[in-house]
Amino acid sequence: MTTLNFAFSAIIFFSVSVFSVPPVSAMTLSKPEQMHHVCGKEWVELLSYEWCVDYPENRTNPDVLYYFHGIGRSAHDWRDSGDNKAIQAEWQKMKVAAPTVITISFGNAWLLSDLGSFLRPALYPTIINEIMPKLEQMIGGVRGRRMIKGESMGGFNASQLYLKSGQGFDRVAILCPAITTLSPFIPRAQVERQLARSQGVINKNLVFAFQFWAFQTFPSQAIWNAHDPLLMVRQLISSAPALYISAGKRDEFGFYEGTAKFAARARARGAKVTWHSYPGGHCSATDSAAVARFLAPVN
């Protein structure tokens, strides 16, 4: 069956089934769910994006989880990634129904930004104002909680949604995010000092590669400041959604220090933060059980 036929079937399925979602108390499973994976490609002006929707046969869990993948991955990552499979296995162990998962991808490498160009619209307002409403309409709307999970590059993108549109979400899991104290505009001497303090943990080439990439997206200090999670978090309000944040102490990109500061500042602003650090490198470990519990349906 073609992707177009899958998408058409999904629209029919969702338009019929969304009106018969059982109450929350019916979300305990007696047997494994049959999962469906439907994908498509769309355009907004000259900007193309891919989407995938993963949903259980009966859709007894009314929650919707937006998933943002890491660099080099794709819209199929919720189905293909070992870490994501482990989280789904934990839900099966807990005997709770999985949410409907929506993955949006602009390609292998992209950072959400308010900055557009002549050829393409800005990614952040496009995803909030056009793409998410369109996909939610396709699945019949959000009848439960709206949540986010993002890792690495996707963790940075999740932080943008959390900090700019947090009122639209209920829970946000940010795993090994690309949140850094080593901005594209930091003096080289300061970078060298942090590299020396890390005693070989941080890879200089990876740091410079990330700085160069970030500079392409945020080409001035003012634009970077408007997207830097470490600055944006200072405006967080205490009613912000609950956060799950994790990072490896031996992160090769140097993201651990930035992520730890982000978690501390969010907590200081009154946000409910679950912080998990582990001894490994970048995205080398995921506490699948903890993430699954954080994103599990409310009993």
N, C-alpha and C positions, 0 to 999 in steps of 0.2 A: 504494500500500500504506500502511496506517495505521501510526502510530508503534508501536501495540501489536503489530501483526503483525511490524514490523521487530524489535522487542525480542524477540518470541517466536522469530523466525528466528535472532537472534543467540545466544539461549540454546542453541538446538539446535546451531548451528554450533560454539560454544565448547565445549559439553559433549562433542562428538565429536572436534574437532580438537586439543584440548589434550593428549590422550594420545599424539599422534603428532608432537610438536614435534621437528624435526631437531636434531642437535647443533650447537653454536656454529660449528663449522667449515663448516656448510652455509649460513651467512648471507650469503655473497657472491651478488649478483644478476647474472643474465645479461640480464634485461630488466626494464622498469618493473613495479612491483607494482600489482595491482588493489586499491584501497582501499575500505573500507566505513565508513559513518557511521551509527551507530545511536544513538537518543536516547530518553529517557523522563522521566517526572516521578513523584516519589515523595513520601511524607509520613512524618515521624517526629513522632508526637504532632500538634501543630498547626503544625509546621514543614514547609514544602514546599521541595523542591530539584529541580533538573533535572540530568540526567547525560547525557553523550554518550560513546560509545566509538568510537574510530577504529582500525580494525585492517586489516592487509593480508590478502589472499586466503589465503595459505598460512601466515601467522603463524609464519614460520621464526625470527624473533627472539623469544626467550622473555621479554625485558625488558618491564616495564610502566612507563609514564611518566605521572605525574599532572600535569595542566596546570591552573594557576590564572590566570584571565583578569584583565584590568585593569578599572577602573571604566567603566561604561557598555557593557560587552561582554556576551557570553552564553556558554552552554555550547557553542555552535557555533563558537567562536572558533578552535579548532585547525584547523578546515577553512577558515574564512573569512578569517583574518588574513593580510595580506601577509607579515609577518615569519615566521609559522609556515610558510607555504607555501615561503618561501625556505629554511628549515631542512630541510624535506622534500626540496626540490630538491637540497640539498647531499648528503643521504643517497643520492639517486639518482646523483649524480656520483661519490660514493665507492663506489657499487655495494654498499651494505650494506642489509640489510632494516630497515624501520622497526619501532619497538616498538609494542605496543598502547598507545594513549593514552586515558586516562580523564580527562574533564573533569567537575568538580562545581561547580555554581553555585547560590547562594542568591539570585540576582537581580543587578541592575545594580550595587549598592554594598553591600559587607559586609566586615567584618573579623572574623577568627577571635578568639573570646574564650571565657574560662572562665566568663563571667557569663551566667546564664540569667534567665528571668523566669517569671511565673505562666503566661503564654500560650505560651511556647516554650522549648525546652531550649537550653542553651549550645551554641554552634556547634562549638567546638573538640572537646570530648569526644564530641559526637554524630558528627562526621566521622571521628574516630579509632576509636571503639568500635562504631559502628553502620553508617555509610554505606560506609566503605572495605571492611570485611569483607563486606558484602552484595554490593557490586559485584565484588569479587575472587572471591567464590563464583560469581557469575554467569558470569565469564569462565573459570572452571575453575581459579582460583588463580594465583599468581605463580610461574612456573617459573624465572625469571631474576632480574635485578636490579629493585629498586623505586626509581624515581627521581622527581624533581620539577622542574618548570619553572614559574616564576611571574614576572609582570611587573607593576610599579606596585602597585596594590592587591593583586594576586596575589603580588607579590614580598614584601609584608609578610606575607601569609598563609602563603607558603612558609617564611618565616623562623620563624614560630611552630611549624610542623611540624618544621623542622630543629632548632630549639633545645629543643623539648620531647619530640620522639619521633625524634630523629636516628638512633637505633640501628635503626630500622625501614626506613631508606633507605640507598641506596648512593651516589647522586650528586644534588646539588641545584644548579640554576641559578636565580639570583635576578637578574633584569634590572630596572634602573631602579626599585628598590623604594621604597615609601613608608616609608622609615626616616629619621627626622628628629631633629635636636637641638632643634627648636622644638616641644616637647610642649604639650599643651593647658593645662598648668599653669605654664609658664614665664612669668616676669614680662614684662609688655608692654614695659618699657624694654629688656630684653635682646633681645626680638624686633626692636625698632626699630634697635638697634645692629647686629644681623646684617644687616638689610635695607640699612642705610647702607653696610656693608662690601661688600655685593654689587654696589654701583654700578649698580643698576637691573636686575640679572639676576633677582633673586627678586621675584615679584609678591606684594605685600602682601595683596591680596584672596584669592589662592589659598592663602596661608599661613593666613589667618584662617578660610577655609572648611574647610581640612583640620583645623585645631584644633577647630573647632565640631563637625565630624563625628566626630572621634576622641573628643571629650568625651561624645557621645551613647553611644558604645560602652564607654568607660572613664571612668565618671563621678567617680572620685576619684583622688588622687595615688597611693594604694596600689595600686589596680587598674591604673592606667597602668604603674606600675613593674613589676608582675608580667607585663606584656606588652611592655614596651619592649625591642626587640632589642638596644639599646646597653647595657642593664643585664644582660639575660639571657645575652649572649654571654660575660660574664665567668665563667660557670659551665661553659663548653664544655670538653669533654675532648679530648685529642689524637687519640683514635681516631674522632673525629666524621667523617662522610662528607665527601668532597671537595666544594668549593664553587666555582662560577663566579659572579662578581659583576660587574655593570657599571653605570655611571651616567654621565650627562652633566654636564660641568662647569658648564653654564649652565642647570641644572634650575630651572624657574620656581617650583617649590614649595619650593626650598631643600633638597631631598633629597640633593644631592650630598655635602654635608659629613657628614651622618649615615651615608650608605652607605659613604663612604671610611673613616670611623671604625670602622664595623662590620667591614669587610674587614680592617683593620689589627688589630683586637682578636681576630678569629677566627684570624688568622695567628699572633698572639702566643701564643694558647692552644694552638698546635700543629696547627691544622687546615690541610689542604692547600688553599690558596686560589689561584684564578686570577682576577686583578683586571684589569678592562678599563675605562678611562675614555676618554671621547670629548669633543670640544669642543662638541657640540650641547646642545639642551635636553632636557626630560623625555621619555624614551622615543623620542628622535628618531633613534636609530641602533642597529642590532643587528649584531654581527659574526656573521652567520648561519653562516659556515664554522666559526668557533671554537666556537659553541654546538653545532653538529651534531657536531663531533669530540668534544666533551666528553660528549655523550649517546649517542654511537655504540656499537654492540655491541662487546664485547671479542673480539678476534681470537684 
